Amino acid sequence: MKIKSLSPPERLEIYRVAIENTIGDPEVLPETERYGYGLERMNQLKVVLTNAQAAQQDQRANYGDQKAATKVVNTKRKIADDELDRLSTIAERAFKNDPALLHVLGVHKGPVSKKIGVWHSYSVQFYTQALDRDEIKQGFARFNVTEETLQNGLQLVNDALSAWNEREQKRGRAQQGTKERDVAIESIDNEMDDFLPMATLALKDKPQLRERLGLIES
């Protein structure tokens, strides 16, 4: 198996075993030292590994945050959509004889775009027009839709937009974290491309010591 074909966490674990067991094994270290990998250089490798491990952990945490934020967006968007659908249905009955008011509210047949900007503009139009026009508020009142209900609906829409904006910030951090992780992984990959063959050569006639390092073909 080629190490480069493995996932970053799998590669890092292979590197960790090889580096830590070289440093900690008094039988192995003298052998690798003959090929330039004494204690000082091995500790330098460990620093590069530690940086890569930290970058990997940060990347996973950032994507975890993004995933959680996406769930929040979906939940808030659904709540806002459901309320808007309910009020739109009421509006169709309240203003069935006044298509001009339905037009002002933006109530129409067909789906609303799922793009957040279009959706938010459409939803805000519905609520702001309803709140600004007395004839619309009066029409809604006949079906027990109060001004407070409309204000709450508008707040649901704005909450969904705020959640989306927060998710986008976390998406950006996750993408940046992936770039930083990739750089750190490439750095340790390059170092281990040299070390693993040299360790294998140093322990060519000592398979038990190679096994302690978990050496595989790279």
N, C-alpha and C positions, 0 to 999 in steps of 0.2 A: 504494500500500500504506500502511495506517495503522500508524504506529510502535507504537501500543499493542497491536496484534494480534500483534506479534513476541514472542518469548521474552525474558526478562530479559537473558541473555547477548547476544542479537542487538541489543537496544536499547542496552545499554551500549557495544557496539562502535560503533554509529552515533554515540552521544554522544561517545565518545572522539575519533573522527575530527574531528567538528565543533569540539570544544573545543580540542584540541591544534593543529589546523591554523589555527584563528583566532588562537591565541596566537603561533604560530610563523611566521605569514605577514605580512610587513610591508605587503602590499597589502590584506589583509583587515581587519586590526585597526583601522586608521583608519576604515574604513567602518562597522564595527559600533559603534565608539566614539560615532558620531553618534547612535546609538539607545540609548546608556547602557551599552554593553558594551565598556568599555575594559579595559586590562590588569588592573587591580585586581579588577574584577568577574569577569573571565574566570578569574582565579586562584581566586576564591571558588567559581566553578562547578566548577573542577577538583578542589577539596577535596571537594565534595559527590559528585562522580563517583568519586573515589578511595575514599571511604567505602562507596559502593554496590558498587564492584568488590570491595573486601575482604569485605563482607558476602556477596556472591555466592560468592566463593571458599570462605569458611567454611561456607556452606550446603552446597555441593557436597562438601566434605571430610567434614562431619558425616554426610551421607547415605551417603557411601562407607564410613564407619566402621560405620554401622548395617547396611548391606548385607553387609559382611564378617562382622559379628557374627552376623547371621542365618544365614550359611552355617555358622559354628561351632556355633550352636545345633542346626541341623538334623543336622549330622554327629554331635555328641555324643548327641543324642536318639536317632538311629538305632542307634548302637552300644549304648546302654543298652537300647533296645527289643529289639534282636536277642538280647542276652544274657538279658533277662527272658523272652522268648518261649522261648528254648532251655531255661532252667531250669524254666519252667512246664510245658513238655512232659514233662520228666523227672519233675516232681512228679506229674503225672497218672498216670504209670506207678508211681512209688514208693509213692503213697498211693491207689491205685485202689480199695483195699478199706477206706479210711478217709476217707469224705467229710467228716467233721468237720475233719480236718487240712487238707484242700483248702480248706474254707471259711475256716479260720483264716488260711491263706496268701492268700486272696482269689482263688484260681484259679477261674475260672468261664468259661462259654461267652459269646461275644459280645465286641465290641471295647471297649477302655477309652477313656474320654473323652480327646480330644486337648488339652483345657484343661490347662495346665501344673500348676495346683494339684491337680486331681483325679488327674492322671497320677502326680504325685510322691507323693501320699499313698498311692495304690494300690501303687506300686512299693516305697516304704519299708515298707509293711505286710508285703509279701511277704518282704523280706530280714530285717527285724527279728524277725518271728515265726520265721523259719527259724533265725536265729542264737540266739534265746532258748530254743528248745525242743529238748531233747536227742533226743526221738523223731523230730523232723523232720531234724535233722542226721544221725542214724543212717540214716534212710531215704534221704537224699541220698547218703550215703557208699557205699551199695550200688551206686551208679552213678558212682562216682569224682568226686562233687561234694564238695569239701572246704569247711571253714569259710573258708579263705582265698578260695576261689572266690566264696562268698557275700559276703564283705567287699568283694571287688573289684567285684562287681555293684552293691552298695550305693553304692560310691564313684562308679561310672559314673552312677548316677541323680543323685547330689548334684552331680557335675560338670556334668551337663546343666542342672540348676536354676541353678547359679551362672552358667553361660553365658547362660541366659535372662535372669537378673536384670541382667547386664552389658549385654545387648542392649537391654533396656528403658531403661536409663540413657542409652544412646546414642540410642535413639529419641526420648527426651525432649529431648536436646541438639539433635537434628536438627530437631525440631518448633519449638523455641525459635529456632534459627538461621534457620528459614524465616520466622518472624514478624519477626525483626530484619532479614532481607534484604528482606522486603516493605516495611517502613517506609523503609529506605534507598533502595529502588528508587522508591517513591512520591515521595520527596523530590527525587531527580534528575529524575524524570518531570515534576514540577511546575515545576522550574526550566527544563527544556528546552522545556516547552510555551510558555514566554515567549520563550526565546532563539531557537529555530529560526525562528519566524515573523519575528522582528525581523532576524535575519541574512538571511533570504530577501528581506525588504523592502530592507535595506541594500544588497544585491547584486542588486537587481532587474534592472538593466541590464548586469550583468557575469556572464553565465552561466559563464564559465570559472572565476571565483572561487567561484561557488556549487558548481561541480563539485568543487573542491578540498575543500570541506567535506562533500561527499557528501550534500548536502541533498536530502531527499525530503519529500513532503507528510506532515504529521503530523496 
